[in-house]
Amino acid sequence: MWSSAKGAALLGLLLAQSAGDSSAVMHSLQRIPEPVWAQRWRLVRVLDREENGFRPLGTGFILVRQRTAFVVTNEHIVRKAKGTPWVGVGKQAHESVSRATDAAYDLAVLKLGTDVEISGETSESASGVAAGQTLYAFGFPDDLAGGSEPLASVGRVVWAGPYVPEKQLLITSGVYPGATIPAFVVAGIACRQGASGGPIFDPAGAIVGYVKGTIQSGECLGISIERALELMR
């Protein structure tokens, strides 16, 4: 679904197999459980359509409800699109048909049309994340050579609890009087520019949240998946 040969060439650059990053992918594979590795089909690029092709905006991932495909990503990513966000799925680009957003969660859920064929199984866990838990992430950071396969990484939860987005505040004790959202901090997973919006998995391959960005210490801030599931309609 590309409007020009130049656009098709760009898609090949973004999504085709590349020898340049294969060693990094294989290194990650050695540390990623098979149930998690099997979920990499969910990874997509959120795209902005331009006159001669598409510009990558960030990472997203697929969830499925009643044979309808949705893409979860960050609100700050889709906000950069000049028009309707597109999604790179496999070697095809698809225009989203609707979107729901929640700025407090930095969350956007894009609905895809019925022409998008999804064959994988999806699983999500809204049971919460605990400190000390091992989690896994996939993403397309901007500095990933070739950009063909998503970068896989592993980390450990160092904090989980209420988060105040407008103040970028982690509530480590007591009760905050205002509104909060469920979040967690993971040390070790990749949160570089471009990886925002990527999924975060538990060892069983269920998605527990998505990458928002980094906190001041450089560790990754994840947001729990519950709100995204509510917006899928």
Stockholm file with secondary structure:
# STOCKHOLM 1.0

chainA/1-233         MWSSAKGAALLGLLLAQSAGDSSAVMHSLQRIPEPVWAQRWRLVRVLDREENGFRPLGTGFILVRQRTAFVVTNEHIVRKAKGTPWVGVGKQAHESVSRATDAAYDLAVLKLGTDVEISGETSESASGVAAGQTLYAFGFPDDLAGGSEPLASVGRVVWAGPYVPEKQLLITSGVYPGATIPAFVVAGIACRQGASGGPIFDPAGAIVGYVKGTIQSGECLGISIERALELMR
#=GR chainA/1-233 SS CCSSHHHHHHHHHHHSCCGGGHHHHHHHHTTSCHHHHGGGGGEEEEEEEETTEEEEEEEEEEEEETTEEEEEECHHHHTTCSSSCEEEETTEEEECSEEEEEGGGTEEEEECCTTCCCCSCCCBCCSCCCTTCEEEEEECCTTCSTTCSCEEEEEEEEEEEEEEGGGTEECCSSCCSSCCEEEEEEESSCCCTTCTTCEEECTTSCEEEEEEEECTTSCEEEEESHHHHHHCC
#=GC SS_cons         CCSSHHHHHHHHHHHSCCGGGHHHHHHHHTTSCHHHHGGGGGEEEEEEEETTEEEEEEEEEEEEETTEEEEEECHHHHTTCSSSCEEEETTEEEECSEEEEEGGGTEEEEECCTTCCCCSCCCBCCSCCCTTCEEEEEECCTTCSTTCSCEEEEEEEEEEEEEEGGGTEECCSSCCSSCCEEEEEEESSCCCTTCTTCEEECTTSCEEEEEEEECTTSCEEEEESHHHHHHCC
//
